[in-house]
Amino acid sequence: MSRSEDTILVLAGALADDALGPQVGALDLGVTDLAAEAPFELLDDFNGSVRSAGQLLIETGRCLILHQTDGVMAQKAGRPGNFVADLAEGPVRAALQCVSPLRSLLSVGSGTISSRQLSLTDDEGKTQVRARLTTLQPKGDGAPVTFAALQGLRGYDRALDALRGHLEAAAAPGADSVAAVAPLLFPAHVPYVAKPDVPVAGDDTAWRAANDIITAYLRVARSNEAGIIADHDTEFLHDYRVALRKVRSVISLFKGVYSDDQTAALKQAASDLMAPTGRLRDLDVYLLARDDYFAMLPASLHQGLELMFAMFAKERRRAHKAVAANLRSAAHDRAISDLQALFDAPDRPVKGPEADHQVQDYARRLIWKRYRKVCRIAREITAQTPDTQVHELRILCKKLRYLMEFFAPLFPADAVKPLLKPLKALQDNLGLFNDYSVQQVALRDFMEAHEPIGQKQDLVLAQSIGALIAVLHERQKEERARIMSSFTLFDSAEVRAEFRTLFHGKEA
């Protein structure tokens, strides 16, 4: 089910019948109610992907309506879940490619929706132009918005222009595009930003920069707590852990900015916040990769995988229940609130010997040192290098990237971006290598620790997991070769020269 109109106007306000008046020039204006008021919900994912794509997704009754710059479309709303993949095949689902398959659609706000039909007729009763007005009246403090779909009739362009001008004159200011509608309807809704821009000025101190970055990412972590508890999708927990990992990275990478005792206490606080969520994240990763695991093995070994994933799903329910209880607890709230309060205080946390150094020079020194260490270890990687050394390289690359992202405002974006691209490619290979390694260990541990499910089923499970470990081992070997190839690109003369120029203060 879909529809498109000739011209779509986005108009602030309800455009009440009285405000439209009885005539437009010499033409009579007729208004007909098309449908009684009905409830609606504005849908988007937590990242605001629909809004960012210049779209507006409305659910009303059994219908999903998607407004976008070039028109409006609709389809049936019925679905078994809240992911785009759960929608029935149709134009709205096809147009929502901006939404990650890992993100669920959530309610941004609600209200009532109503529709009217306008027509302009001449003195002979002949219709020269029609328009369908759809008005969204939000609950709360927001302002109503009206979409006008104008249908011009052949030979009556002047009437079409007149009606367009009449409607625009009757509207309030503030809505000139589909993207502007959501903030008008629900101004209290604060868009989520997973990677906040943290301003860092060259003459800031290293202490101030560290405090500002940690403050921003503690806020990101907190904004994900409700979504984790509600279990809307797995990205809430992912973002929560990434935010806390960045907090922990600042604490450990900004050496000397905080006193030794303060650094130790902060590291412990960040680790304590992350620790309860580790097993749930592991299980999410396994369950999200379910199709990949099945694709690794022939159908004759799928029965064992079915058993394994059923056990993972059962364990995940228990793990989520425990994480949600922890996040709801007074102890958790006190722990993270105390950490936030520490960074809000004007003279805390306790400074270390590097605290008052100018951040620009401090950043160059940290990045240059980390870059050289990455290169030194990467150049030693061979087909025989122990996994632990490859794992160490992965951690170093991650820390280098964090540093470059934290301090990005201090350096020209067009100079930093070309350095991040080959680093990210190398990280992707290192990440896969680590995943394959960790998964083999985890699967062996699972085989040893799981509760017996019967001799026959245990044998089926063991055969599938054994085959899976063999496949993962082969993939790990292949990924090691790709790591060496990616490092060759990262270690090119051009990249080395740019790192030296930007972060060592010397021309190549």
VOGU-3710 file (C-alpha; in Angstrom, 3 decimals, decimal comma):
1> msrsedtilv> 0,000/0,000/0,000  1,523/3,313/-0,977  0,623/6,715/-2,242  2,431/9,727/-3,626  1,245/13,261/-4,245  2,226/15,995/-6,650  3,452/18,569/-4,144  4,062/18,161/-0,407  4,178/21,183/1,913  5,377/20,944/5,511
11> lagaladdal> 3,566/23,594/7,544  3,846/24,513/11,215  0,519/24,734/13,032  -2,859/23,023/12,805  -4,203/25,349/10,074  -7,693/25,426/11,594  -10,640/25,806/9,208  -11,365/29,287/10,540  -7,803/30,387/9,830  -8,071/29,222/6,227
21> gpqvgaldlg> -11,164/31,326/5,545  -13,936/30,768/2,971  -12,084/31,913/-0,165  -8,713/32,071/-1,873  -8,925/35,055/-4,204  -12,079/34,611/-6,258  -12,209/30,857/-5,649  -14,330/29,197/-2,982  -12,467/27,094/-0,409  -14,239/23,928/0,634
31> vtdlaaeapf> -13,162/21,758/3,575  -14,225/18,170/4,225  -13,162/16,025/7,166  -11,752/12,762/5,851  -11,307/10,866/9,081  -11,916/11,294/12,789  -8,949/11,968/15,021  -6,868/8,878/15,699  -3,827/8,253/17,881  -0,380/8,233/16,312
41> ellddfngsv> 3,169/7,508/17,412  6,346/8,941/15,943  8,897/6,150/15,498  12,655/6,283/15,195  15,607/4,300/16,438  17,684/5,473/19,414  20,291/6,979/17,087  17,638/9,109/15,370  18,516/7,506/12,036  15,097/8,186/10,491
51> rsagqlliet> 15,218/11,873/11,444  18,831/12,182/10,273  17,834/10,760/6,899  15,251/13,539/6,504  12,322/11,173/7,072  9,364/11,030/9,465  7,844/7,663/10,390  4,307/7,676/11,760  2,338/4,690/13,018  -1,413/5,140/13,255
61> grclilhqtd> -3,836/2,284/13,619  -2,725/-0,467/11,293  -0,788/1,838/9,020  2,814/3,008/8,805  3,273/6,334/7,021  6,686/7,569/5,946  7,163/11,199/4,968  10,327/12,177/3,165  11,482/15,032/0,984  10,236/13,559/-2,263
71> gvmaqkagrp> 6,867/12,284/-1,086  4,886/10,125/1,275  4,293/6,396/1,312  2,383/3,953/3,482  2,031/0,266/4,217  0,547/-2,085/6,797  2,001/-1,689/10,286  1,565/-5,234/11,598  4,857/-6,843/12,624  6,171/-9,437/15,065
81> gnfvadlaeg> 8,932/-7,165/16,428  10,256/-3,629/16,289  13,168/-4,046/13,877  12,872/-2,933/10,261  13,391/-6,560/9,255  10,170/-7,367/11,176  8,097/-5,117/8,886  6,147/-6,657/6,043  7,621/-6,196/2,604  6,547/-2,801/1,317
91> pvraalqcvs> 7,664/0,685/0,315  8,156/1,922/3,890  10,375/-0,988/4,818  12,348/-0,532/1,591  12,835/3,178/2,316  14,121/2,606/5,864  17,572/1,412/4,851  19,004/4,189/7,019  18,111/2,201/10,145  20,707/-0,319/11,323
101> plrsllsvgs> 19,404/-3,907/11,399  20,633/-3,991/15,012  18,493/-1,036/16,073  14,808/-1,289/17,011  12,172/1,309/16,238  11,023/3,115/19,377  8,340/5,663/20,185  9,664/9,227/20,199  6,268/10,643/21,170  2,555/10,345/20,530
111> gtissrqlsl> -0,515/12,432/19,761  -3,497/12,521/17,444  -3,673/12,610/13,661  -6,507/13,955/11,528  -7,095/14,527/7,825  -9,089/17,040/5,773  -9,715/17,501/2,085  -9,506/21,028/0,635  -10,771/22,087/-2,751  -10,867/25,360/-4,635
121> tddegktqvr> -13,867/25,789/-6,935  -14,804/28,523/-9,360  -18,169/30,247/-9,704  -19,367/27,405/-11,923  -18,626/24,880/-9,200  -15,666/23,462/-11,106  -12,785/22,167/-8,986  -9,436/23,701/-9,939  -7,150/22,232/-7,245  -7,369/19,812/-4,334
131> arlttlqpkg> -5,250/19,299/-1,247  -5,189/16,744/1,506  -4,188/18,165/4,888  -2,846/15,752/7,524  -2,348/17,356/10,931  -0,277/15,880/13,745  -1,254/17,220/17,170  1,353/16,062/19,726  0,816/15,373/23,401  2,887/17,610/25,647
141> dgapvtfaal> 4,507/20,951/24,914  5,154/20,492/21,222  3,520/22,352/18,351  1,203/20,798/15,736  2,419/20,252/12,209  0,398/19,890/9,031  1,391/18,132/5,844  -0,394/19,429/2,762  -0,435/17,226/-0,331  -1,474/19,445/-3,250
151> qglrgydral> -2,955/17,870/-6,369  -2,950/20,265/-9,279  -5,368/19,772/-12,135  -4,425/20,249/-15,751  -4,773/23,856/-16,880  -5,145/25,337/-13,395  -1,573/26,116/-12,387  -2,535/29,552/-11,071  -5,047/27,992/-8,684  -2,369/25,576/-7,475
161> dalrghleaa> 0,050/28,443/-6,835  -2,671/30,430/-5,088  -3,530/27,587/-2,730  0,141/26,970/-1,982  0,646/30,623/-1,099  -2,547/30,702/0,957  -1,505/27,692/3,053  2,043/28,937/3,570  0,707/32,324/4,699  -1,647/30,658/7,188
171> aapgadsvaa> 1,129/28,522/8,705  3,334/29,451/11,635  7,068/29,791/11,040  9,441/26,972/11,871  8,707/24,022/9,584  10,343/24,143/6,188  11,330/20,496/5,780  10,437/16,990/6,927  13,606/16,961/9,048  12,326/19,972/11,024
181> vapllfpahv> 9,075/18,273/12,043  10,216/15,980/14,868  11,797/18,793/16,966  8,606/20,852/16,562  6,357/17,999/17,647  8,506/16,823/20,546  10,967/19,546/21,590  11,739/17,817/24,883  13,130/14,783/23,088  16,914/14,951/23,242
191> pyvakpdvpv> 18,601/13,186/20,305  21,142/10,589/21,345  24,756/11,020/20,257  27,002/7,975/20,692  30,166/9,913/19,808  29,754/13,410/21,235  31,938/16,195/19,927  34,055/17,233/22,881  35,688/20,613/22,206  39,404/20,612/22,953
201> agddtawraa> 41,362/23,866/22,528  45,109/23,870/22,042  45,699/25,997/25,134  43,569/23,783/27,391  45,414/21,784/29,991  45,657/18,019/29,634  43,689/17,735/32,906  40,801/19,825/31,582  40,665/17,890/28,311  40,650/14,532/30,126
211> ndiitaylrv> 37,890/15,690/32,482  35,706/16,943/29,621  36,064/13,721/27,604  35,295/11,533/30,620  32,299/13,686/31,557  30,880/13,384/28,024  31,249/9,598/27,871  29,848/9,012/31,354  26,779/10,864/30,087  26,643/8,566/27,037
221> arsneagiia> 26,848/5,501/29,285  24,002/6,723/31,473  21,771/7,510/28,508  21,916/3,839/27,500  20,910/2,385/30,861  17,139/2,532/30,342  17,442/0,848/26,932  19,527/-1,957/28,411  16,980/-2,545/31,155  14,087/-2,509/28,670
231> dhdteflhdy> 16,138/-4,750/26,326  15,002/-2,824/23,259  18,056/-3,971/21,292  21,628/-5,084/21,884  23,171/-1,772/20,776  22,282/-0,114/24,074  24,633/-2,440/25,930  27,244/-2,163/23,179  27,255/1,633/23,369  27,231/1,566/27,178
241> rvalrkvrsv> 30,348/-0,586/27,234  32,111/1,406/24,512  31,473/4,628/26,452  32,892/3,172/29,658  35,826/1,686/27,734  36,639/5,168/26,472  36,439/6,524/30,017  38,846/3,826/31,130  41,117/4,546/28,157  41,398/8,223/29,025
251> islfkgvysd> 42,274/7,301/32,598  45,013/4,904/31,501  46,295/6,748/28,397  46,522/10,251/29,850  49,472/9,258/31,993  50,420/11,657/34,754  47,299/13,778/34,392  45,865/12,359/37,603  47,770/11,383/40,734  48,690/7,719/41,043
261> dqtaalkqaa> 46,124/7,106/43,771  43,428/8,932/41,819  44,264/6,987/38,634  44,035/3,668/40,454  40,696/4,607/42,025  39,248/5,779/38,700  40,392/2,630/36,885  38,760/0,497/39,533  35,520/2,488/39,375  35,290/2,159/35,573
271> sdlmaptgrl> 36,099/-1,561/35,684  33,492/-2,147/38,396  30,838/-0,513/36,216  31,716/-2,649/33,186  32,296/-5,999/34,864  28,641/-7,032/35,440  27,858/-6,623/31,732  30,621/-8,755/30,196  28,867/-12,107/29,927  25,663/-10,560/28,562
281> rdldvyllar> 27,647/-8,825/25,813  29,445/-12,089/24,963  26,107/-13,856/24,604  24,705/-11,025/22,482  27,674/-11,360/20,127  27,143/-15,110/19,798  23,415/-14,808/19,207  23,822/-12,000/16,658  26,274/-14,193/14,742  23,935/-17,182/14,790
291> ddyfamlpas> 23,416/-17,252/11,020  27,179/-16,966/10,440  27,825/-20,002/12,638  25,243/-22,050/10,774  26,783/-21,000/7,474  30,174/-22,330/8,645  28,977/-25,912/9,004  27,139/-28,383/6,762  23,476/-29,007/7,508  24,361/-32,416/8,976
301> lhqglelmfa> 26,005/-30,603/11,929  23,292/-28,003/12,524  21,511/-30,020/15,196  24,369/-29,440/17,604  24,291/-25,717/16,870  20,559/-25,628/17,563  21,236/-27,148/20,976  24,075/-24,703/21,673  22,114/-21,597/20,703  19,103/-22,730/22,709
311> mfakerrrah> 21,392/-22,904/25,746  22,895/-19,500/24,920  19,421/-17,966/24,623  18,402/-19,405/27,969  21,587/-18,144/29,614  21,089/-14,719/28,028  17,691/-14,338/29,667  19,303/-14,967/33,050  22,240/-12,676/32,269  19,982/-9,836/31,149
321> kavaanlrsa> 17,863/-10,174/34,252  20,992/-9,842/36,406  22,331/-6,839/34,455  18,973/-5,072/34,575  18,734/-5,653/38,330  22,214/-4,232/38,782  21,445/-1,138/36,699  18,276/-0,541/38,715  20,100/-0,899/42,024  20,886/1,951/44,372
331> ahdraisdlq> 24,481/0,754/44,539  24,974/1,187/40,780  23,282/4,578/40,764  25,479/5,720/43,638  28,660/4,436/41,986  28,169/6,128/38,625  26,630/9,266/40,150  29,637/9,644/42,443  31,932/9,304/39,435  30,006/11,971/37,547
341> alfdapdrpv> 30,031/14,267/40,567  33,795/13,883/40,875  34,297/15,284/37,360  31,727/18,040/37,911  33,661/19,398/40,896  35,832/22,431/39,995  39,047/21,229/41,660  38,748/17,474/41,347  39,881/14,821/40,495  43,341/15,070/42,037
351> kgpeadhqvq> 45,958/16,311/39,579  49,167/14,508/38,646  52,509/15,894/37,410  51,317/16,224/33,757  47,970/17,810/34,599  48,803/21,416/33,697  50,689/20,718/30,479  49,262/22,350/27,381  47,125/19,715/25,729  48,386/20,257/22,163
361> dyarrliwkr> 51,967/19,289/22,976  50,773/16,591/25,349  48,570/15,061/22,609  51,390/15,040/20,052  53,677/13,311/22,507  51,127/10,616/23,430  50,103/9,847/19,843  53,652/9,787/18,505  54,782/7,437/21,269  51,824/5,100/20,750
371> yrkvcriare> 52,240/5,125/16,957  55,899/4,148/17,197  55,036/1,310/19,570  52,357/0,005/17,193  54,846/-0,007/14,298  57,558/-1,680/16,327  55,339/-4,588/17,381  53,549/-4,900/14,029  56,827/-5,230/12,141  57,617/-8,316/14,245
381> itaqtpdtqv> 54,377/-10,137/13,337  54,952/-13,303/11,299  53,054/-16,515/10,688  54,668/-17,920/13,859  54,010/-14,970/16,199  52,105/-16,078/19,335  48,451/-15,008/19,500  49,185/-13,035/22,659  51,500/-10,700/20,736  48,894/-10,172/18,018
391> helrilckkl> 46,366/-9,469/20,759  48,750/-6,890/22,243  48,982/-5,204/18,843  45,167/-5,035/18,671  45,016/-3,297/22,035  47,739/-0,837/21,023  45,970/0,021/17,784  42,728/0,593/19,658  44,471/2,938/22,082  46,138/4,799/19,228
401> rylmeffapl> 42,794/5,286/17,527  41,143/6,472/20,743  43,919/9,028/21,233  43,570/10,293/17,667  39,796/10,569/18,074  39,977/12,255/21,492  42,445/14,854/20,214  40,982/15,187/16,710  39,780/18,802/17,336  43,437/19,839/17,741
411> fpadavkpll> 44,533/18,755/14,268  43,300/19,395/10,703  40,537/16,911/9,884  41,756/16,476/6,312  45,162/15,419/7,663  43,902/13,030/10,352  41,242/11,249/8,287  43,678/9,621/5,808  45,612/8,231/8,791  42,559/6,767/10,460
421> kplkalqdnl> 41,433/4,864/7,362  44,394/2,428/7,130  44,450/2,185/10,935  40,798/1,159/10,946  41,450/-1,451/8,241  44,251/-2,902/10,337  42,012/-2,867/13,418  39,267/-4,716/11,525  41,696/-7,551/10,698  43,045/-7,617/14,234
431> glfndysvqq> 39,517/-7,651/15,621  38,511/-10,643/13,503  41,712/-12,458/14,407  40,987/-11,886/18,083  37,334/-12,890/17,702  38,286/-16,192/16,080  40,833/-16,852/18,813  38,520/-15,927/21,687  35,627/-17,892/20,231  37,697/-21,083/20,052
441> valrdfmeah> 38,637/-20,750/23,710  35,067/-19,863/24,701  33,635/-22,845/22,830  36,072/-25,212/24,524  35,151/-23,700/27,887  31,482/-24,066/27,045  31,934/-27,748/26,223  33,652/-28,368/29,538  31,287/-26,326/31,681  27,782/-26,806/30,261
451> epigqkqdlv> 25,286/-28,929/32,122  24,862/-32,421/30,585  21,801/-32,732/28,354  21,954/-36,471/27,737  24,623/-38,725/26,234  23,281/-38,648/22,675  22,710/-34,893/22,616  26,058/-34,201/24,269  27,729/-36,160/21,469  25,844/-34,203/18,804
461> laqsigalia> 26,828/-30,961/20,531  30,482/-31,990/20,759  30,651/-32,903/17,065  29,241/-29,530/15,996  31,420/-27,501/18,344  34,507/-29,464/17,349  33,821/-28,729/13,684  33,167/-25,091/14,509  36,486/-24,755/16,309  38,282/-26,238/13,296
471> vlherqkeer> 36,656/-23,698/10,953  37,464/-20,819/13,320  41,080/-21,968/13,504  41,418/-21,881/9,711  39,827/-18,450/9,545  42,186/-17,201/12,211  45,180/-18,299/10,141  43,787/-16,545/7,076  43,221/-13,369/9,081  46,816/-13,327/10,285
481> arimssftlf> 47,948/-13,009/6,656  45,516/-10,131/6,152  46,907/-8,370/9,236  50,381/-8,353/7,729  48,963/-7,054/4,450  46,978/-4,268/6,159  49,981/-3,249/8,214  52,024/-2,868/5,045  49,513/-0,214/3,926  49,478/1,450/7,356
491> dsaevraefr> 53,282/1,464/7,369  53,605/3,118/3,956  56,064/5,953/3,445  53,191/8,436/3,007  51,503/7,469/6,289  54,814/7,506/8,170  55,588/10,961/6,808  52,168/12,332/7,785  52,386/10,904/11,322  55,812/12,469/11,725
501> tlfhgkea> 54,673/15,850/10,445  51,493/15,985/12,510  52,601/14,452/15,765  56,367/14,738/15,931  56,589/18,338/14,802  59,122/17,542/12,110  58,819/17,389/8,362  59,481/13,973/6,861
//
